[in-house]
Structure formats: structure tokens, C-alpha cells
Amino acid sequence: MPYPDFITAFPSIDIPFPDDVVQTAVVRSDNGLVAFFTFLKDMELPPHSHGAQWGTVVEGQIEFTIGGETKIYRAGDSYSIPAGVEHGALIKSGTRVIDVFEEADRYSIKQ
């Protein structure tokens, strides 16, 4: 199910992937960032690290490698990535994810 209109109307973020691959909508506070991701095409998220992140798969599938351990996450599954732990993923087209980042400035908001 797509995110409702009021969520897709939230601002998007500046990420290093084209809009035809992934769409974003975010809510930011002084204490963190909540991002709603919709993946329109299969994509590979290269290994990287940053502050702590928690997420849940709303729809679709992600093959996540977190700290060297690979696991498949499907709708209803959640993951927690501690600060500084390297992670990367193979994300299937049609996947929707909600990610919460401890860093409020993890991504800049598109103007």
C-alpha cells in the first residue's frame, strides 16, 4: 500500500540516488530524522556507516548486511544498526521502508 498523501507531501531529502530509483519524505526534529523511503527500482546501497539507525520494512524486501551479517528483511521486520557499524543492502523494487536516524542532519532537506 502506498504511503498516504499527507506523508508523501512531507519534504524530500537530498540523497545520492535518482528520483526514479527512490522517493523520500521526511520529518525532522532537533533529535532525529524519520524518513519514508519508496524504492521504484532494484538498487544496491553501498556499504557505509553513520550514527544509529532503526528501521522497519513496510512492504517488499531488503537483503541487509549489517556488521558483516547478511539477513533478508520483509514486511513487518525491523532492524537496528548501532552507530558506526558498516552496513549495505540490496533493495527490491516496490519496497517501502521507514527509517529513523539519530542524526537530525543525516540528510539535508531538498529546497
C-alpha positions in Angstrom: 0.0 0.0 0.0 1.4 3.4 -0.9 2.1 6.0 1.9 -0.9 8.3 2.3 -0.9 11.8 0.6 -0.1 13.7 3.8 3.1 11.7 4.2 4.2 12.0 0.6 3.6 15.7 0.9 6.4 15.9 3.6 9.7 17.4 2.3 12.1 15.1 0.5 15.8 14.7 1.2 18.9 15.1 -0.8 20.3 11.6 -1.3 22.8 10.3 -3.9 20.2 8.3 -5.8 17.9 9.5 -8.6 14.2 10.2 -8.0 13.3 7.5 -10.5 15.0 4.9 -8.2 14.0 6.1 -4.7 11.5 8.6 -3.4 11.7 10.1 0.0 9.5 12.0 2.5 10.9 13.1 5.9 10.0 14.6 9.3 12.9 16.2 11.2 13.2 17.2 14.8 16.2 18.5 16.8 16.7 15.0 18.0 16.5 12.9 14.8 15.1 12.3 11.4 12.3 10.0 10.3 12.4 9.0 6.6 9.8 7.3 4.5 11.5 5.6 1.5 9.8 4.1 -1.6 12.1 2.2 -3.9 10.9 2.3 -7.5 13.7 0.1 -8.9 16.0 -2.6 -7.6 19.0 -0.9 -6.1 22.3 -1.5 -4.3 23.1 0.6 -1.2 26.9 0.5 -0.9 28.5 -0.2 2.4 28.7 2.8 4.7 28.3 3.9 8.3 26.9 6.8 10.3 25.0 7.3 13.6 22.5 4.9 14.9 19.6 3.9 12.7 16.4 1.9 13.3 14.0 0.9 10.5 11.1 -1.3 9.6 10.1 -2.8 6.2 6.5 -1.8 5.4 6.4 -3.6 2.0 8.9 -5.5 -0.1 12.3 -7.0 0.7 15.8 -5.9 1.7 18.9 -8.1 1.9 20.8 -6.2 4.5 24.4 -6.8 5.5 24.9 -5.2 8.9 28.3 -5.6 10.6 29.2 -8.5 8.3 26.0 -10.4 8.9 23.5 -10.7 6.0 19.8 -11.2 6.5 16.6 -10.9 4.5 14.1 -8.4 5.9 10.4 -8.5 4.7 7.3 -6.6 5.5 6.9 -6.4 9.3 10.6 -7.0 10.0 12.6 -4.3 11.8 16.4 -3.8 12.1 18.6 -1.8 14.4 22.0 -0.5 13.3 24.3 0.7 16.0 26.3 3.9 15.5 29.4 3.4 13.4 28.5 -0.2 12.2 29.1 -0.7 8.5 26.0 -1.7 6.5 24.8 -2.0 3.0 21.8 -3.5 1.2 20.2 -4.9 -1.9 16.7 -3.5 -2.1 13.9 -4.8 -4.3 11.7 -2.6 -6.4 8.4 -1.8 -4.7 10.0 -1.8 -1.2 8.8 0.7 1.3 10.8 1.4 4.5 10.5 3.7 7.4 14.0 4.6 8.8 14.7 6.6 12.0 18.1 8.2 12.2 19.6 9.6 15.5 21.3 12.3 13.5 18.8 15.1 12.7 21.2 16.3 10.0 21.9 12.9 8.4 20.4 14.2 5.1 19.6 17.7 4.1 16.1 18.6 3.1 15.6 19.4 -0.6 14.8 23.1 -1.2 
